Amino acid sequence: MKVDVVNMEGKKVRSMELPERIFEAPIRKDLMHQAYIRQMANARLGTHKTKTRGEVSGGGHKPWRQKGTGRARQGSTRAAQWVGGGKIHTPRPRDYSVKMPRQMRRAALRSALSVKAAGQELVLVEGMALDSPKTKTLHEAIVRLAGNQSVLLLIPQRSAGFENVARSADNLAGTKVLNAHYLNVRDLLGYERVVMPLEALDVIVSYLDQE
């Protein structure tokens, strides 16, 4: 697949061929869905917890005698039916993490990138690094590159000029900066345009162009 490479002004610099194995891969909706569910599940802390009747304080004695009062028998004021009592069948700490083989995760990423490429939602940029953080400069560039659409901005690493790009995008609404090493299905499909410098493309190709 041949795409245009533009500069920060939005002008075409040259054309380049994208790796067919990554950007023209079979669209596997099942794998993308599985990768998304895994990512969302792995983000859950699982620290929710309520106290059972054995964990709440108080209630160490029988509130009234067993017989002769005319009231229902009770063993403790910390039972579930009492105010301040323990809870039953409620959340306990657990691990929500879901496993997915590496080859399947990479196939899901290739599918998501192929969807973006087929929809002409990938923008390759040459010379995107900034000498200093300039939010206005980056905002104007993104508007030229992607219009008013939401943007996932991929950078190769947070160092030198690309650290300035990341800092410049901190206050931009609808724009997220992501290290190319942490590319994921949720962010790929959650933004309308994917803007990446050629250096970020090299990072993606380095680990997706293999099993």
N, C-alpha and C positions, 0 to 999 in steps of 0.2 A: 504494500500500500504506500503510495507516494503522497506526502503532505508538504505543505509550505512551512518554511521556517521564517519567523518574523523577528523584528527587533522591538525595542521598547516603544517605538513610535507606531508600531502596528504595520510597518511596511515590510513587504516580502524581501527577504535576503537571498534565499535559495530554496531549493526543494530537496527532500531527502526521502529515502525508502525506509519505511518502518519494518522491523522484523515480522515476517508473516506469522511465525509461530506464536507471537505474543499478541499482535494486534489484529490478526485475522483468524483467531482460534475459534473452534466450535462454541456456540453460545449454550452453556449448560446452566439453565435456570435453577436446576435442582442443587447444583454445587454452590451457586451464589447464595441461594436461600440457606443452605446448610452452614455456609461460612458466616452469614449474617447472624443466624441464630446462635452459633458458637460464640461469636464476638459479643453479642448482647448478654449471653449467659455468663461468660467469663468476667464481665464487668460487674456482676452482682457480688456484693460483699458477703452475703449470707450470714450477717452478724445479728439478725433479728432474734429476739428471745423474750419469752414471758416466763413468769415464775409459776411453778406448780404449787399445790398446797403444802408440799414438803419444803418449799423454799421461802415462802412468805413468813414474816415474823408474827408472833402472837398466837393466840388460839391453843394454848397448851393445856387447857382444861375443858371439860364438858360444860356447855353453857347452862344446862339444867339436867335434873335427874331423868333417868330413862323413862320411868312410868309415873302416872298419877297427875301429870300437869295438864293433860288434854291437848298438849301441843305435839307436833311431829318430833320424833326423836332426832337429836343432833349430837354429833360427836365432837365437832370443833367449829369455831366461828371462822376458821380459815378455809372451810370447804368452798367449792366453786359457787354455790348458790348464795353465799354471804357477800355483802359489800366488803371489799378489802381482801376477799379470799383469793386463793390461787386459781389459775386458769387451766382448762383442759383442752386437749386437741388444738393447741395454738402453735405458732411457728417456733421452731427450735433452730439453733445454729446448724448450718449445713453448707456443703460445698456444691455450688451450682455449675462448676466448670465442666465443659464438654470437650472431648478430644476429637481431633480431626487429623487424618494423616497429612503430612507435609505436601505430598504430591497433589492431593485433592485441594488443599488450600491454595497452592500455586495455580492449579487449573481454574479455580474460581476467580482468582485475580486476573488471569489471562482472559477469561470470559467477560469480566467487567470492563477491562480495557478495550476489548474488541467491540463491546456495545458502545462505548464512548467514541471509538474511532469510526465505527460505522455511522454514527449520528453526527459526525463532524464536530464533536464537542471537545476535541483535544487541540490545544494551542501550544506549539513549540516555539520557544523564545531563545534567541541568541544574545548573549551579553546582558544578562538581567541583574547581575550583582551591582550593589550600590556602594558608593564610597562612604556614605554616612546615612543614618536613619532619616528618611524623608517621606512622611506619610502622604503628603500632598502629591509628591512625584509618583509614588507607587499607585495611589488612587487613580490619577490621571492615566497612567499606563494600563491599569486593569480595565478601565472604562473603554480605552481604545481596543484592547485585546478581546474583551468578553462582553462589552456593552454593560447593561445593568443586571446581568445575570449573577447568580451566586457562583463563587469561584473556589475551587480547591487548588491552592498554590503549592506545588511540590518543590522542595529544595534538596540539593544533594547532601548538605550537612550544615550545621549551625556554626559556621566559622567564616571569618573574613567578610567578604561582601554579602554573603547570603545570611549572615547573622543580622546585618542591617536590613535586609529584605524582610526577615521575620519580625523584627522590631517595628518596622514601618507599617506592617499589616495588623498590628495588635488592636488598633482602634477602628479598623475597617469593618463595617457591617456586611454580613453575607460573604465574608472571605475567611478562609481557614488556611493556615500554613502548616504543612506536614512534611516531616522528613521522609524522603523517598524510601528509606529502609523500613518505615512503618506503614507503608501503603496497605489499605484494607478495603474490603468490599463496601462496608457501610459508608465511608467517606466518598468513595468513588461514585457510588450511585446516589448519594445524598446531595451532591452539588451539580449544578447545571453545566458548568464548564471546568475542565481540568487544564490548568496552565502550568507548564513545566519548562525550566531551562534545559538546554541540551545536556548539561552535567547531571541533572536528575534523571533524564532518560537513560543515560549510561548506567546509572546505579540500578535502575529497574531491569534493564536488559541483562545486567551481570548476574542476577539471581533468578530471573524468570525464564531465561533462555536455557534452562536445564531442568532435569527431572528433580 
